[in-house]
Amino acid sequence: MSLKSEIDAKRREISSDNLSMSVGELLNLYKDKELDIHPEFQRVFRWEPQQKSRLIESLLLGIPLPSIYVATNDHGIWEVIDGVQRLSTIFEFMGELDGPINDSEELVRKPALVLTKTKYLPKLEGVVFEKLDQALRLEFKRTRLDVKILSRESEGTGKGKFDLFERLNTYGQPLSPQELRNCILVSLNPPLFRWLKDLAQNEHFRNCTLLSEAQLQEKYDMDLVLRFITLRGVKPSAIGDVHEFLRERMEEIATDASFNVKKEGKVFTGVFKYLDDTIGENAFRQWSSAKKSFRGAFSLAAFEGLALSLGRMWPKIEPVKDQFDLARLIQKLWDEPEYKKSFSGLRARERMVRVAPAADRLVTQELARISRATKRPSK
């Protein structure tokens, strides 16, 4: 296939129609449940009141916003691909937004947004939609937004529109790689998203990783869970860009009816309960042989070495975990040359090529030691 043919084919995949719609028209579609802004997405985004107020300021001043992208699902409903936070903010300001409170699955009417002062309109401080002058309310409802509708033919297997979403993440506060993946996963398979989130909230996993509040806000905990689920069965040499690999593998899992959630969840909870019960918060901190103590914060390289190796070999480890000397194994890991050289700005692939074989080798040696001890005849 020639380059022109490839370009023409891909252009057909993302063809779209343009509409100019008023805020009032979009609100009516939302109230009639003909516009789905994915309540789950509202857990992913983290706009502050100031950011929301700046968006409303832009609308009041007539400043053009980026296009809203929607795709028509099998029921004829428009699913918002890009523009969820903008529409959520607009509907919240108008007192019409239904959304989740904290981690509850129940949707409730959210309180109307109270604006803060902005650079050009400091008098917005404390303003709510219902208190605006009637003329301003009508003007706001009549403000027009550009809506791009992806044709049904452009959706393909359902993944193309999410590739587009990832490329369109330019407005407001940029999302972390896992937040982007979460948005895609919510649309592809909401139950799998909730399963992944539940694993990330597992108390044993939390105790072992001790992530910062900033890392939790950016969903780094879910990033680590996804790495455990997707990377432990893959040869590091097969991974190119890790973020691209995680997204593609996540999409495969989300659309694979044979993916065994129960089995995967059992391995995850088993490994991290064992780690927590045995060594706790030191599981992924650096061991200093000279000082005979753990130091520093959570190490991703240590996680990719130890956690993934334990996960790979868990069926063999679990029956003998009471005899498995995990503390000694971790200390030996930190003395491995490959391990020591894997913590200085390496890409994920190069890092895992070093730490994975080292961890697997020591885990295998420990299992062999237990096997020999078990077979040794008693005197």
SULLIN-V606022 format. One record per residue. RES is the residue in one letter. SS is DSSP state (H for helix, E for strand, C for the rest). PSI is psi in degrees with one decimal (NA if undefined). D_CENTER is the distance of its C-alpha to the mean C-alpha in whole Angstrom. Layout:
{{RES;SS;PSI;D_CENTER} {RES;SS;PSI;D_CENTER}}
//
This chain:
{{M;C;133.1;35} {S;C;164.4;36} {L;H;-42.8;34} {K;H;-40.2;35} {S;H;-42.4;34} {E;H;-45.0;31} {I;H;-44.8;30} {D;H;-40.6;32} {A;H;-44.0;30} {K;H;-34.2;27} {R;H;-38.2;28} {R;H;-32.4;29} {E;H;-28.7;25} {I;C;27.4;24} {S;C;149.7;27} {S;E;158.4;27} {D;E;151.6;30} {N;E;139.0;30} {L;E;148.5;31} {S;E;115.8;32} {M;E;146.5;31} {S;E;158.7;32} {V;H;-40.2;30} {G;H;-40.0;32} {E;H;-43.0;32} {L;H;-38.6;28} {L;H;-41.5;28} {N;H;-40.3;31} {L;H;-41.6;28} {Y;H;-45.2;26} {K;H;-30.1;28} {D;C;7.3;30} {K;C;33.3;26} {E;C;1.8;26} {L;E;115.2;23} {D;E;111.8;20} {I;C;17.2;18} {H;C;86.8;15} {P;C;-31.2;15} {E;C;-33.5;12} {F;H;-30.8;11} {Q;H;-19.3;13} {R;H;-22.9;11} {V;H;-43.4;8} {F;C;157.7;11} {R;C;45.4;13} {W;C;139.6;16} {E;C;161.7;19} {P;H;-36.1;23} {Q;H;-40.9;24} {Q;H;-41.5;21} {K;H;-41.9;22} {S;H;-36.4;26} {R;H;-35.7;26} {L;H;-46.8;25} {I;H;-39.2;27} {E;H;-44.3;30} {S;H;-42.7;29} {L;H;-42.7;30} {L;H;-32.1;33} {L;H;-4.4;34} {G;C;21.3;34} {I;C;125.0;31} {P;C;141.5;29} {L;C;158.9;26} {P;C;157.2;24} {S;C;149.8;24} {I;E;130.2;22} {Y;E;129.9;21} {V;E;157.6;21} {A;E;141.5;21} {T;E;124.7;24} {N;C;-175.3;23} {D;C;-18.8;26} {H;C;6.4;27} {G;C;4.5;27} {I;C;141.3;25} {W;E;121.9;23} {E;E;127.6;19} {V;E;123.2;18} {I;E;-45.6;16} {D;E;125.8;16} {G;C;8.4;18} {V;H;-48.1;16} {Q;H;-36.1;16} {R;H;-48.4;20} {L;H;-39.3;21} {S;H;-42.4;20} {T;H;-42.7;21} {I;H;-47.3;24} {F;H;-34.4;25} {E;H;-41.8;24} {F;H;-35.7;27} {M;C;-0.2;29} {G;C;25.2;28} {E;C;9.8;27} {L;C;127.3;23} {D;E;132.0;22} {G;E;171.7;19} {P;E;146.4;18} {I;C;121.1;19} {N;C;-127.4;17} {D;C;12.0;15} {S;C;145.5;18} {E;C;-15.6;18} {E;C;137.8;21} {L;E;131.6;21} {V;E;160.3;24} {R;E;121.9;25} {K;C;149.3;24} {P;C;147.5;27} {A;C;141.7;28} {L;C;130.3;26} {V;C;121.1;29} {L;C;156.3;29} {T;C;163.9;29} {K;C;149.4;32} {T;C;174.7;31} {K;C;-45.4;32} {Y;C;-20.4;35} {L;C;72.2;35} {P;H;-22.2;35} {K;H;2.1;37} {L;H;-13.3;34} {E;C;118.9;33} {G;C;1.7;33} {V;C;138.6;34} {V;C;157.1;33} {F;H;-45.6;33} {E;H;-19.9;36} {K;H;-3.4;38} {L;C;153.5;38} {D;C;143.7;41} {Q;H;-40.4;41} {A;H;-39.3;42} {L;H;-37.4;38} {R;H;-43.4;37} {L;H;-41.6;38} {E;H;-40.5;37} {F;H;-45.8;34} {K;H;-29.2;34} {R;H;-5.1;35} {T;C;132.8;33} {R;E;140.6;32} {L;E;147.1;28} {D;E;124.5;28} {V;E;124.6;26} {K;E;124.6;25} {I;E;116.0;25} {L;E;131.1;24} {S;C;155.1;27} {R;H;-34.1;26} {E;H;-24.3;28} {S;H;-9.1;25} {E;C;-25.5;22} {G;C;-127.4;23} {T;C;-4.1;21} {G;C;-9.4;18} {K;C;-27.5;16} {G;H;-40.4;18} {K;H;-25.2;17} {F;H;-28.5;13} {D;H;-42.1;15} {L;H;-43.1;17} {F;H;-43.9;14} {E;H;-39.1;12} {R;H;-25.3;16} {L;H;-0.7;16} {N;C;78.1;14} {T;C;-16.8;17} {Y;C;141.2;18} {G;C;-149.2;18} {Q;C;122.2;15} {P;C;145.6;13} {L;C;153.1;9} {S;C;163.4;8} {P;H;-40.5;7} {Q;H;-32.7;3} {E;H;-39.5;4} {L;H;-45.7;6} {R;H;-36.8;5} {N;H;-42.0;4} {C;H;-40.8;7} {I;H;-43.7;9} {L;H;-37.4;8} {V;H;-41.6;10} {S;H;-37.5;12} {L;H;-42.4;13} {N;C;82.5;13} {P;H;-41.1;12} {P;H;-36.5;14} {L;H;-36.7;12} {F;H;-46.5;9} {R;H;-34.6;11} {W;H;-45.9;12} {L;H;-41.2;9} {K;H;-38.5;9} {D;H;-41.3;13} {L;H;-39.2;13} {A;H;-22.7;11} {Q;C;4.3;13} {N;C;129.0;16} {E;H;-35.1;19} {H;H;-40.7;20} {F;H;-45.3;17} {R;H;-41.7;16} {N;H;-32.0;20} {C;H;-28.4;20} {T;H;-32.0;17} {L;C;56.9;18} {L;C;155.0;15} {S;C;165.8;16} {E;H;-38.8;15} {A;H;-41.0;14} {Q;H;-38.9;12} {L;H;-38.3;11} {Q;H;-35.3;10} {E;C;10.1;8} {K;C;32.8;6} {Y;H;-26.5;7} {D;H;-41.7;9} {M;H;-30.8;6} {D;H;-44.9;6} {L;H;-39.8;10} {V;H;-45.1;10} {L;H;-37.8;9} {R;H;-42.6;11} {F;H;-43.0;14} {I;H;-40.1;13} {T;H;-28.1;14} {L;H;-23.7;16} {R;C;-20.8;18} {G;C;14.4;20} {V;C;139.4;20} {K;C;129.9;23} {P;H;-32.5;21} {S;H;-17.3;24} {A;H;-5.6;22} {I;C;128.5;19} {G;C;-103.7;19} {D;C;121.8;16} {V;H;-37.9;14} {H;H;-38.7;11} {E;H;-40.7;13} {F;H;-45.1;14} {L;H;-42.1;10} {R;H;-46.1;9} {E;H;-41.4;13} {R;H;-37.6;13} {M;H;-42.4;10} {E;H;-39.0;12} {E;H;-45.7;15} {I;H;-41.0;14} {A;H;-26.5;13} {T;C;10.6;17} {D;C;106.6;19} {A;C;-19.4;21} {S;C;-5.0;22} {F;C;124.9;19} {N;C;90.4;20} {V;H;-42.4;18} {K;H;-44.7;20} {K;H;-46.0;21} {E;H;-41.1;18} {G;H;-35.8;17} {K;H;-41.0;21} {V;H;-46.4;21} {F;H;-52.7;18} {T;H;-34.6;19} {G;H;-45.6;23} {V;H;-46.3;22} {F;H;-25.8;20} {K;H;-41.1;23} {Y;H;-46.3;25} {L;H;-45.4;24} {D;H;-45.0;24} {D;H;-29.3;27} {T;H;-45.3;29} {I;C;-13.1;27} {G;H;-131.8;25} {E;H;-12.1;23} {N;H;2.3;25} {A;C;-39.8;23} {F;C;29.2;21} {R;C;154.8;24} {Q;E;136.0;26} {W;E;129.4;30} {S;E;111.8;33} {S;C;-33.5;36} {A;C;-42.8;38} {K;C;-4.7;37} {K;C;44.6;36} {S;E;161.5;33} {F;E;150.6;30} {R;E;164.4;28} {G;C;-175.6;25} {A;C;-172.7;22} {F;C;136.3;19} {S;C;119.5;19} {L;H;-39.6;17} {A;H;-41.0;20} {A;H;-38.9;21} {F;H;-46.9;18} {E;H;-26.7;18} {G;H;-64.1;22} {L;H;-54.7;22} {A;H;-44.7;19} {L;H;-34.3;19} {S;H;-44.2;23} {L;H;-39.4;23} {G;H;-41.5;21} {R;H;-38.9;23} {M;C;14.0;26} {W;H;-39.5;25} {P;H;-29.6;28} {K;H;-31.6;31} {I;H;-42.1;30} {E;H;-43.9;29} {P;C;-21.5;33} {V;C;21.0;34} {K;C;-26.1;32} {D;C;-21.7;34} {Q;C;-8.1;36} {F;C;121.2;33} {D;C;82.2;34} {L;H;-41.8;30} {A;H;-44.5;31} {R;H;-39.3;34} {L;H;-43.6;31} {I;H;-41.6;29} {Q;H;-38.1;32} {K;H;-35.7;33} {L;H;-44.8;30} {W;C;-11.4;30} {D;C;-7.0;33} {E;C;132.3;32} {P;H;-41.1;33} {E;H;-35.8;30} {Y;H;-43.8;28} {K;H;-27.8;29} {K;C;12.6;29} {S;C;25.3;25} {F;C;29.3;24} {S;C;73.3;25} {G;C;23.7;23} {L;C;149.9;22} {R;C;157.5;20} {A;H;-42.6;18} {R;H;-48.8;20} {E;H;-36.6;23} {R;H;-45.7;22} {M;H;-30.5;21} {V;H;-28.3;24} {R;H;-49.8;26} {V;H;-33.0;24} {A;H;-50.5;24} {P;H;-36.5;28} {A;H;-45.4;29} {A;H;-44.3;27} {D;H;-39.2;28} {R;H;-45.0;31} {L;H;-36.1;32} {V;H;-43.1;30} {T;H;-40.9;33} {Q;H;-39.2;35} {E;H;-39.3;35} {L;H;-38.0;35} {A;H;-38.9;38} {R;H;-43.6;39} {I;H;-40.1;39} {S;H;-42.3;40} {R;H;-40.4;43} {A;H;-36.2;44} {T;H;-36.3;44} {K;H;-12.8;46} {R;C;125.9;48} {P;C;140.7;52} {S;C;148.5;53} {K;C;NA;56}}
//
